Amino acid sequence: MKAIVSATYGSPDVLRLEEVARPVPHDGEVLVRNHASVVTKALCAARAGNPFMARLHFGLTKPKWTILGTNYAGVVEAVGSSVTRLRVGDRVSGVNVTDFGAHAEYVCAREDGVIVPTPANLTDSEAVAAFDGSITALPFLREGARLQSGQTVLINGASGAVGIAAIQLAKHYGAIVTAVCSTAHLQLVKSVGADEVIDRTRDDFTRNLDSYDVIFDTVGTSSFGRSRRALKSGGIYLTTVPTLPILLQMLWTSRVGRRKAAIVFTGLAKPAEMARNLASVARLAESGEFIPVIDTVHPLEHAADAYRHVETGHKSGSAVITIGTAN
């Protein structure tokens, strides 16, 4: 099969389209003919080995996993023994955060893993976009913020994949949403449900004193220290970027003060929990309550261009890679 391989750390130029062995489904696994995937900031960090702390997981001197990619969507091609729920020909979507491999024509996945039937109203490209930022945003809002109807939520970095998902999920929970993004993306975030918008190039949301129950910084460009004054008493600041300061602030504010700081390690969730999250988003997508947003589409052989685009920091929604005949 064809796959995008990165045998060394470096720029997108290290990515190579190569012929590699097709995986074989083992007991309890299915083989999926993959039609679509996405490129994320986390995958860019994994490919580059930068920041260096990423190498503690991905390999100190060279990548442990040479085929990256977490999200996939396609059709079940074959099933291993003991598979009972899925059949050949089923359309499925999933996320593999343990051994990756989704930037390839075929992917093996456990039937009891992070895999769900693809919503009938979504193409494979739309499916990977729907499950792109949502698998991060949902636990942050539901478990991290314990979001309630009527609460005020500010989403910083609202036009990215996590931000787009966070707006729609927050609205699902009945929150009042303020979205922070650049001028070019103001209409986009309004179109997916933001009640108020702040142009980050003109206004500083941290000057809005005592205004928000939740501040969700999806891009890590603010900080608890700067955002604290914009939180209401009892409010919480959430960030997707793990740093030593936020870990210390999380520990400190859990014991002292009326405003909290926290991070949710979504990648460490158990497969069953992640699968439930995907199923929840799938139901919202089927009902039309959740709309995937695709920024760019690149064929597999031009995956490096998708990585370059993500690294510009100007992505809105998802950067999709199509593989073979994507529907």
Contacts in CASP RR format, 6 or more apart in sequence:
PFRMAT RR
TARGET T0000
AUTHOR 0000-0000-0000
METHOD contacts of the structure
MODEL  1
MKAIVSATYGSPDVLRLEEVARPVPHDGEVLVRNHASVVTKALCAARAGN
PFMARLHFGLTKPKWTILGTNYAGVVEAVGSSVTRLRVGDRVSGVNVTDF
GAHAEYVCAREDGVIVPTPANLTDSEAVAAFDGSITALPFLREGARLQSG
QTVLINGASGAVGIAAIQLAKHYGAIVTAVCSTAHLQLVKSVGADEVIDR
TRDDFTRNLDSYDVIFDTVGTSSFGRSRRALKSGGIYLTTVPTLPILLQM
LWTSRVGRRKAAIVFTGLAKPAEMARNLASVARLAESGEFIPVIDTVHPL
EHAADAYRHVETGHKSGSAVITIGTAN
1 19 0 8 1.000
1 20 0 8 1.000
1 21 0 8 1.000
1 22 0 8 1.000
1 104 0 8 1.000
1 105 0 8 1.000
1 106 0 8 1.000
2 17 0 8 1.000
2 18 0 8 1.000
2 19 0 8 1.000
2 20 0 8 1.000
2 104 0 8 1.000
2 105 0 8 1.000
2 300 0 8 1.000
2 301 0 8 1.000
2 323 0 8 1.000
3 17 0 8 1.000
3 18 0 8 1.000
3 19 0 8 1.000
3 20 0 8 1.000
3 67 0 8 1.000
3 101 0 8 1.000
3 103 0 8 1.000
3 104 0 8 1.000
3 105 0 8 1.000
4 15 0 8 1.000
4 16 0 8 1.000
4 17 0 8 1.000
4 18 0 8 1.000
4 67 0 8 1.000
4 68 0 8 1.000
4 103 0 8 1.000
4 104 0 8 1.000
4 300 0 8 1.000
4 303 0 8 1.000
5 15 0 8 1.000
5 16 0 8 1.000
5 17 0 8 1.000
5 18 0 8 1.000
5 20 0 8 1.000
5 66 0 8 1.000
5 67 0 8 1.000
6 14 0 8 1.000
6 15 0 8 1.000
6 16 0 8 1.000
6 47 0 8 1.000
6 63 0 8 1.000
6 66 0 8 1.000
6 67 0 8 1.000
6 68 0 8 1.000
7 14 0 8 1.000
7 16 0 8 1.000
7 62 0 8 1.000
7 63 0 8 1.000
7 66 0 8 1.000
8 14 0 8 1.000
8 62 0 8 1.000
8 63 0 8 1.000
9 47 0 8 1.000
9 48 0 8 1.000
9 49 0 8 1.000
9 50 0 8 1.000
9 55 0 8 1.000
9 62 0 8 1.000
9 63 0 8 1.000
10 47 0 8 1.000
10 48 0 8 1.000
10 49 0 8 1.000
10 50 0 8 1.000
11 48 0 8 1.000
12 47 0 8 1.000
12 304 0 8 1.000
12 305 0 8 1.000
12 307 0 8 1.000
12 308 0 8 1.000
12 311 0 8 1.000
13 304 0 8 1.000
14 47 0 8 1.000
15 47 0 8 1.000
15 303 0 8 1.000
15 304 0 8 1.000
15 307 0 8 1.000
17 300 0 8 1.000
17 301 0 8 1.000
17 303 0 8 1.000
20 67 0 8 1.000
20 104 0 8 1.000
22 31 0 8 1.000
22 105 0 8 1.000
22 106 0 8 1.000
23 31 0 8 1.000
23 106 0 8 1.000
23 107 0 8 1.000
23 108 0 8 1.000
24 31 0 8 1.000
24 108 0 8 1.000
25 31 0 8 1.000
25 78 0 8 1.000
25 79 0 8 1.000
25 80 0 8 1.000
25 83 0 8 1.000
25 108 0 8 1.000
26 80 0 8 1.000
26 108 0 8 1.000
27 80 0 8 1.000
27 81 0 8 1.000
27 82 0 8 1.000
28 79 0 8 1.000
28 80 0 8 1.000
28 81 0 8 1.000
28 82 0 8 1.000
28 83 0 8 1.000
28 110 0 8 1.000
28 111 0 8 1.000
28 112 0 8 1.000
29 79 0 8 1.000
29 80 0 8 1.000
29 83 0 8 1.000
29 108 0 8 1.000
29 109 0 8 1.000
29 110 0 8 1.000
29 111 0 8 1.000
30 76 0 8 1.000
30 77 0 8 1.000
30 78 0 8 1.000
30 79 0 8 1.000
30 80 0 8 1.000
30 83 0 8 1.000
30 86 0 8 1.000
30 92 0 8 1.000
30 108 0 8 1.000
30 109 0 8 1.000
30 110 0 8 1.000
30 111 0 8 1.000
30 115 0 8 1.000
31 76 0 8 1.000
31 77 0 8 1.000
31 78 0 8 1.000
31 79 0 8 1.000
31 80 0 8 1.000
31 106 0 8 1.000
31 107 0 8 1.000
31 108 0 8 1.000
32 72 0 8 1.000
32 74 0 8 1.000
32 75 0 8 1.000
32 76 0 8 1.000
32 77 0 8 1.000
32 92 0 8 1.000
32 106 0 8 1.000
32 107 0 8 1.000
32 108 0 8 1.000
32 109 0 8 1.000
33 74 0 8 1.000
33 75 0 8 1.000
33 76 0 8 1.000
33 77 0 8 1.000
33 105 0 8 1.000
33 106 0 8 1.000
34 72 0 8 1.000
34 73 0 8 1.000
34 74 0 8 1.000
34 102 0 8 1.000
34 104 0 8 1.000
34 105 0 8 1.000
34 106 0 8 1.000
34 107 0 8 1.000
34 323 0 8 1.000
35 73 0 8 1.000
35 74 0 8 1.000
35 75 0 8 1.000
35 124 0 8 1.000
35 125 0 8 1.000
35 322 0 8 1.000
35 323 0 8 1.000
35 324 0 8 1.000
35 325 0 8 1.000
35 326 0 8 1.000
35 327 0 8 1.000
36 71 0 8 1.000
36 72 0 8 1.000
36 73 0 8 1.000
36 74 0 8 1.000
36 123 0 8 1.000
36 124 0 8 1.000
36 125 0 8 1.000
36 127 0 8 1.000
36 128 0 8 1.000
36 320 0 8 1.000
36 321 0 8 1.000
36 322 0 8 1.000
36 323 0 8 1.000
36 326 0 8 1.000
37 69 0 8 1.000
37 70 0 8 1.000
37 71 0 8 1.000
37 72 0 8 1.000
37 73 0 8 1.000
37 102 0 8 1.000
37 103 0 8 1.000
37 128 0 8 1.000
37 320 0 8 1.000
37 321 0 8 1.000
37 323 0 8 1.000
38 69 0 8 1.000
38 70 0 8 1.000
38 71 0 8 1.000
38 128 0 8 1.000
38 129 0 8 1.000
38 132 0 8 1.000
38 161 0 8 1.000
38 318 0 8 1.000
38 319 0 8 1.000
38 320 0 8 1.000
38 321 0 8 1.000
39 69 0 8 1.000
39 303 0 8 1.000
39 306 0 8 1.000
39 307 0 8 1.000
39 309 0 8 1.000
39 310 0 8 1.000
39 319 0 8 1.000
39 321 0 8 1.000
40 70 0 8 1.000
40 132 0 8 1.000
40 161 0 8 1.000
40 310 0 8 1.000
40 319 0 8 1.000
41 310 0 8 1.000
43 68 0 8 1.000
43 69 0 8 1.000
43 70 0 8 1.000
43 307 0 8 1.000
43 310 0 8 1.000
44 307 0 8 1.000
44 310 0 8 1.000
44 311 0 8 1.000
45 51 0 8 1.000
45 54 0 8 1.000
46 54 0 8 1.000
46 58 0 8 1.000
46 63 0 8 1.000
46 65 0 8 1.000
46 68 0 8 1.000
47 63 0 8 1.000
47 68 0 8 1.000
47 307 0 8 1.000
49 55 0 8 1.000
49 58 0 8 1.000
49 63 0 8 1.000
55 61 0 8 1.000
58 64 0 8 1.000
58 65 0 8 1.000
65 99 0 8 1.000
65 100 0 8 1.000
65 101 0 8 1.000
67 100 0 8 1.000
67 101 0 8 1.000
67 103 0 8 1.000
67 104 0 8 1.000
68 100 0 8 1.000
68 101 0 8 1.000
68 102 0 8 1.000
68 103 0 8 1.000
69 96 0 8 1.000
69 100 0 8 1.000
69 101 0 8 1.000
69 102 0 8 1.000
69 103 0 8 1.000
70 95 0 8 1.000
70 96 0 8 1.000
70 97 0 8 1.000
70 100 0 8 1.000
70 102 0 8 1.000
71 93 0 8 1.000
71 94 0 8 1.000
71 95 0 8 1.000
71 102 0 8 1.000
71 128 0 8 1.000
71 131 0 8 1.000
71 132 0 8 1.000
72 93 0 8 1.000
72 94 0 8 1.000
72 95 0 8 1.000
72 96 0 8 1.000
72 102 0 8 1.000
72 107 0 8 1.000
72 109 0 8 1.000
72 128 0 8 1.000
73 91 0 8 1.000
73 92 0 8 1.000
73 93 0 8 1.000
73 94 0 8 1.000
73 118 0 8 1.000
73 124 0 8 1.000
73 125 0 8 1.000
73 127 0 8 1.000
73 128 0 8 1.000
74 91 0 8 1.000
74 92 0 8 1.000
74 93 0 8 1.000
74 118 0 8 1.000
74 124 0 8 1.000
75 89 0 8 1.000
75 90 0 8 1.000
75 91 0 8 1.000
75 92 0 8 1.000
76 86 0 8 1.000
76 87 0 8 1.000
76 88 0 8 1.000
76 89 0 8 1.000
76 90 0 8 1.000
76 92 0 8 1.000
77 88 0 8 1.000
77 89 0 8 1.000
77 106 0 8 1.000
78 88 0 8 1.000
79 86 0 8 1.000
79 87 0 8 1.000
79 88 0 8 1.000
79 111 0 8 1.000
83 111 0 8 1.000
84 111 0 8 1.000
85 111 0 8 1.000
86 92 0 8 1.000
86 111 0 8 1.000
86 115 0 8 1.000
90 117 0 8 1.000
91 117 0 8 1.000
91 118 0 8 1.000
91 120 0 8 1.000
91 124 0 8 1.000
92 109 0 8 1.000
92 115 0 8 1.000
92 116 0 8 1.000
92 117 0 8 1.000
92 118 0 8 1.000
93 115 0 8 1.000
93 116 0 8 1.000
93 117 0 8 1.000
93 118 0 8 1.000
93 124 0 8 1.000
93 127 0 8 1.000
93 128 0 8 1.000
93 131 0 8 1.000
93 278 0 8 1.000
93 282 0 8 1.000
94 109 0 8 1.000
94 114 0 8 1.000
94 115 0 8 1.000
94 116 0 8 1.000
94 131 0 8 1.000
94 278 0 8 1.000
95 114 0 8 1.000
95 131 0 8 1.000
95 135 0 8 1.000
95 274 0 8 1.000
95 278 0 8 1.000
96 102 0 8 1.000
96 107 0 8 1.000
96 109 0 8 1.000
96 114 0 8 1.000
97 114 0 8 1.000
97 267 0 8 1.000
97 274 0 8 1.000
101 107 0 8 1.000
103 300 0 8 1.000
103 303 0 8 1.000
103 321 0 8 1.000
103 323 0 8 1.000
104 323 0 8 1.000
105 300 0 8 1.000
105 323 0 8 1.000
105 324 0 8 1.000
109 115 0 8 1.000
110 271 0 8 1.000
112 271 0 8 1.000
112 272 0 8 1.000
112 275 0 8 1.000
113 271 0 8 1.000
113 272 0 8 1.000
113 274 0 8 1.000
113 275 0 8 1.000
114 271 0 8 1.000
114 274 0 8 1.000
114 275 0 8 1.000
114 278 0 8 1.000
115 275 0 8 1.000
115 278 0 8 1.000
116 275 0 8 1.000
116 278 0 8 1.000
116 279 0 8 1.000
116 282 0 8 1.000
117 282 0 8 1.000
118 124 0 8 1.000
118 127 0 8 1.000
118 282 0 8 1.000
119 127 0 8 1.000
119 130 0 8 1.000
119 282 0 8 1.000
119 285 0 8 1.000
119 286 0 8 1.000
120 286 0 8 1.000
121 285 0 8 1.000
121 286 0 8 1.000
121 288 0 8 1.000
122 130 0 8 1.000
122 285 0 8 1.000
122 292 0 8 1.000
123 326 0 8 1.000
123 327 0 8 1.000
124 326 0 8 1.000
124 327 0 8 1.000
125 294 0 8 1.000
125 297 0 8 1.000
125 320 0 8 1.000
125 322 0 8 1.000
125 326 0 8 1.000
126 292 0 8 1.000
126 294 0 8 1.000
127 285 0 8 1.000
127 292 0 8 1.000
128 318 0 8 1.000
128 320 0 8 1.000
129 161 0 8 1.000
129 292 0 8 1.000
129 293 0 8 1.000
129 294 0 8 1.000
129 317 0 8 1.000
129 318 0 8 1.000
129 320 0 8 1.000
130 281 0 8 1.000
130 282 0 8 1.000
130 285 0 8 1.000
130 290 0 8 1.000
130 292 0 8 1.000
131 278 0 8 1.000
131 281 0 8 1.000
132 161 0 8 1.000
132 165 0 8 1.000
132 292 0 8 1.000
132 317 0 8 1.000
132 318 0 8 1.000
133 161 0 8 1.000
133 162 0 8 1.000
133 163 0 8 1.000
133 164 0 8 1.000
133 165 0 8 1.000
133 318 0 8 1.000
134 165 0 8 1.000
134 169 0 8 1.000
134 277 0 8 1.000
134 281 0 8 1.000
134 290 0 8 1.000
135 266 0 8 1.000
135 274 0 8 1.000
135 277 0 8 1.000
135 278 0 8 1.000
135 281 0 8 1.000
136 162 0 8 1.000
136 165 0 8 1.000
136 218 0 8 1.000
136 240 0 8 1.000
136 266 0 8 1.000
137 162 0 8 1.000
137 163 0 8 1.000
137 165 0 8 1.000
137 166 0 8 1.000
137 169 0 8 1.000
137 216 0 8 1.000
137 218 0 8 1.000
138 165 0 8 1.000
138 169 0 8 1.000
138 277 0 8 1.000
138 280 0 8 1.000
138 281 0 8 1.000
139 264 0 8 1.000
139 266 0 8 1.000
139 269 0 8 1.000
139 277 0 8 1.000
140 166 0 8 1.000
140 216 0 8 1.000
140 238 0 8 1.000
140 240 0 8 1.000
140 264 0 8 1.000
140 266 0 8 1.000
141 147 0 8 1.000
141 153 0 8 1.000
141 166 0 8 1.000
141 169 0 8 1.000
141 170 0 8 1.000
141 173 0 8 1.000
141 214 0 8 1.000
141 216 0 8 1.000
142 169 0 8 1.000
142 173 0 8 1.000
143 264 0 8 1.000
144 236 0 8 1.000
144 238 0 8 1.000
144 262 0 8 1.000
144 264 0 8 1.000
145 151 0 8 1.000
145 153 0 8 1.000
145 213 0 8 1.000
145 214 0 8 1.000
145 216 0 8 1.000
145 236 0 8 1.000
145 238 0 8 1.000
147 153 0 8 1.000
147 170 0 8 1.000
147 173 0 8 1.000
147 175 0 8 1.000
147 214 0 8 1.000
148 173 0 8 1.000
148 175 0 8 1.000
149 173 0 8 1.000
149 174 0 8 1.000
149 175 0 8 1.000
150 174 0 8 1.000
150 175 0 8 1.000
150 176 0 8 1.000
151 174 0 8 1.000
151 175 0 8 1.000
151 176 0 8 1.000
151 213 0 8 1.000
151 214 0 8 1.000
152 175 0 8 1.000
152 176 0 8 1.000
152 178 0 8 1.000
152 211 0 8 1.000
152 212 0 8 1.000
152 213 0 8 1.000
152 214 0 8 1.000
152 232 0 8 1.000
153 166 0 8 1.000
153 170 0 8 1.000
153 175 0 8 1.000
153 176 0 8 1.000
153 177 0 8 1.000
153 178 0 8 1.000
153 212 0 8 1.000
153 213 0 8 1.000
153 214 0 8 1.000
153 215 0 8 1.000
153 216 0 8 1.000
154 177 0 8 1.000
154 178 0 8 1.000
154 179 0 8 1.000
154 180 0 8 1.000
154 198 0 8 1.000
154 205 0 8 1.000
154 211 0 8 1.000
154 212 0 8 1.000
154 214 0 8 1.000
154 215 0 8 1.000
154 216 0 8 1.000
154 230 0 8 1.000
155 163 0 8 1.000
155 166 0 8 1.000
155 167 0 8 1.000
155 170 0 8 1.000
155 177 0 8 1.000
155 178 0 8 1.000
155 179 0 8 1.000
155 180 0 8 1.000
155 194 0 8 1.000
155 216 0 8 1.000
155 218 0 8 1.000
156 180 0 8 1.000
156 200 0 8 1.000
156 205 0 8 1.000
156 215 0 8 1.000
156 216 0 8 1.000
156 217 0 8 1.000
156 218 0 8 1.000
156 219 0 8 1.000
156 220 0 8 1.000
156 221 0 8 1.000
156 222 0 8 1.000
157 163 0 8 1.000
157 179 0 8 1.000
157 180 0 8 1.000
157 181 0 8 1.000
157 200 0 8 1.000
157 217 0 8 1.000
157 218 0 8 1.000
157 219 0 8 1.000
157 221 0 8 1.000
158 164 0 8 1.000
158 166 0 8 1.000
158 167 0 8 1.000
158 179 0 8 1.000
158 180 0 8 1.000
158 181 0 8 1.000
158 185 0 8 1.000
158 189 0 8 1.000
158 194 0 8 1.000
158 197 0 8 1.000
158 218 0 8 1.000
159 179 0 8 1.000
159 181 0 8 1.000
159 182 0 8 1.000
159 185 0 8 1.000
159 188 0 8 1.000
159 189 0 8 1.000
159 316 0 8 1.000
159 317 0 8 1.000
160 181 0 8 1.000
160 218 0 8 1.000
160 219 0 8 1.000
160 315 0 8 1.000
160 316 0 8 1.000
160 317 0 8 1.000
161 293 0 8 1.000
161 315 0 8 1.000
161 317 0 8 1.000
161 318 0 8 1.000
162 218 0 8 1.000
162 219 0 8 1.000
162 240 0 8 1.000
163 179 0 8 1.000
163 216 0 8 1.000
163 218 0 8 1.000
164 188 0 8 1.000
164 189 0 8 1.000
164 192 0 8 1.000
164 293 0 8 1.000
164 316 0 8 1.000
164 317 0 8 1.000
165 281 0 8 1.000
165 290 0 8 1.000
166 216 0 8 1.000
166 218 0 8 1.000
167 177 0 8 1.000
167 179 0 8 1.000
167 189 0 8 1.000
167 192 0 8 1.000
167 193 0 8 1.000
167 194 0 8 1.000
168 192 0 8 1.000
168 193 0 8 1.000
168 284 0 8 1.000
168 289 0 8 1.000
168 290 0 8 1.000
168 291 0 8 1.000
169 284 0 8 1.000
169 290 0 8 1.000
170 177 0 8 1.000
171 177 0 8 1.000
171 193 0 8 1.000
172 284 0 8 1.000
172 289 0 8 1.000
172 290 0 8 1.000
175 214 0 8 1.000
176 195 0 8 1.000
176 196 0 8 1.000
177 193 0 8 1.000
177 194 0 8 1.000
177 195 0 8 1.000
177 196 0 8 1.000
178 194 0 8 1.000
178 195 0 8 1.000
178 196 0 8 1.000
178 197 0 8 1.000
178 198 0 8 1.000
178 205 0 8 1.000
178 212 0 8 1.000
179 189 0 8 1.000
179 190 0 8 1.000
179 194 0 8 1.000
179 196 0 8 1.000
179 197 0 8 1.000
179 198 0 8 1.000
180 197 0 8 1.000
180 198 0 8 1.000
180 200 0 8 1.000
180 205 0 8 1.000
181 188 0 8 1.000
181 189 0 8 1.000
181 197 0 8 1.000
181 198 0 8 1.000
181 199 0 8 1.000
181 200 0 8 1.000
182 199 0 8 1.000
182 200 0 8 1.000
182 201 0 8 1.000
183 199 0 8 1.000
183 201 0 8 1.000
183 202 0 8 1.000
184 316 0 8 1.000
185 316 0 8 1.000
186 197 0 8 1.000
186 199 0 8 1.000
188 293 0 8 1.000
188 316 0 8 1.000
189 197 0 8 1.000
190 197 0 8 1.000
192 291 0 8 1.000
192 293 0 8 1.000
198 205 0 8 1.000
205 215 0 8 1.000
205 227 0 8 1.000
205 230 0 8 1.000
206 222 0 8 1.000
206 226 0 8 1.000
206 227 0 8 1.000
206 229 0 8 1.000
206 230 0 8 1.000
207 230 0 8 1.000
208 230 0 8 1.000
209 229 0 8 1.000
209 230 0 8 1.000
210 229 0 8 1.000
210 230 0 8 1.000
210 231 0 8 1.000
210 232 0 8 1.000
210 233 0 8 1.000
211 230 0 8 1.000
211 231 0 8 1.000
211 232 0 8 1.000
212 230 0 8 1.000
212 231 0 8 1.000
212 232 0 8 1.000
212 235 0 8 1.000
213 231 0 8 1.000
213 232 0 8 1.000
213 234 0 8 1.000
213 235 0 8 1.000
213 236 0 8 1.000
214 235 0 8 1.000
214 236 0 8 1.000
214 238 0 8 1.000
215 222 0 8 1.000
215 227 0 8 1.000
215 230 0 8 1.000
215 231 0 8 1.000
215 236 0 8 1.000
215 237 0 8 1.000
215 238 0 8 1.000
216 238 0 8 1.000
216 239 0 8 1.000
217 223 0 8 1.000
217 227 0 8 1.000
217 237 0 8 1.000
217 238 0 8 1.000
217 239 0 8 1.000
217 240 0 8 1.000
217 241 0 8 1.000
218 240 0 8 1.000
219 240 0 8 1.000
219 241 0 8 1.000
220 239 0 8 1.000
220 240 0 8 1.000
220 241 0 8 1.000
222 239 0 8 1.000
223 239 0 8 1.000
223 245 0 8 1.000
223 246 0 8 1.000
224 237 0 8 1.000
224 239 0 8 1.000
224 245 0 8 1.000
224 246 0 8 1.000
224 249 0 8 1.000
224 253 0 8 1.000
224 261 0 8 1.000
225 249 0 8 1.000
227 237 0 8 1.000
228 237 0 8 1.000
228 259 0 8 1.000
231 237 0 8 1.000
231 259 0 8 1.000
233 258 0 8 1.000
233 259 0 8 1.000
234 258 0 8 1.000
234 259 0 8 1.000
234 260 0 8 1.000
235 258 0 8 1.000
235 259 0 8 1.000
235 260 0 8 1.000
236 259 0 8 1.000
236 260 0 8 1.000
236 261 0 8 1.000
236 262 0 8 1.000
237 259 0 8 1.000
237 260 0 8 1.000
237 261 0 8 1.000
237 262 0 8 1.000
238 261 0 8 1.000
238 262 0 8 1.000
238 263 0 8 1.000
238 264 0 8 1.000
239 246 0 8 1.000
239 261 0 8 1.000
239 263 0 8 1.000
240 263 0 8 1.000
241 263 0 8 1.000
242 263 0 8 1.000
242 265 0 8 1.000
246 261 0 8 1.000
246 263 0 8 1.000
247 263 0 8 1.000
249 261 0 8 1.000
250 260 0 8 1.000
250 261 0 8 1.000
250 262 0 8 1.000
250 263 0 8 1.000
252 261 0 8 1.000
253 259 0 8 1.000
253 260 0 8 1.000
253 261 0 8 1.000
253 262 0 8 1.000
254 260 0 8 1.000
267 274 0 8 1.000
269 277 0 8 1.000
281 290 0 8 1.000
284 290 0 8 1.000
285 291 0 8 1.000
285 292 0 8 1.000
292 318 0 8 1.000
293 316 0 8 1.000
293 317 0 8 1.000
293 318 0 8 1.000
294 317 0 8 1.000
294 318 0 8 1.000
294 320 0 8 1.000
295 309 0 8 1.000
295 315 0 8 1.000
295 316 0 8 1.000
295 317 0 8 1.000
295 318 0 8 1.000
295 319 0 8 1.000
296 306 0 8 1.000
296 309 0 8 1.000
296 315 0 8 1.000
296 319 0 8 1.000
296 320 0 8 1.000
297 320 0 8 1.000
297 321 0 8 1.000
297 322 0 8 1.000
298 305 0 8 1.000
298 306 0 8 1.000
298 309 0 8 1.000
298 319 0 8 1.000
298 320 0 8 1.000
298 321 0 8 1.000
298 322 0 8 1.000
299 321 0 8 1.000
299 322 0 8 1.000
299 323 0 8 1.000
299 324 0 8 1.000
300 321 0 8 1.000
300 322 0 8 1.000
300 323 0 8 1.000
300 324 0 8 1.000
303 321 0 8 1.000
306 319 0 8 1.000
306 320 0 8 1.000
306 321 0 8 1.000
309 315 0 8 1.000
309 319 0 8 1.000
310 319 0 8 1.000
END
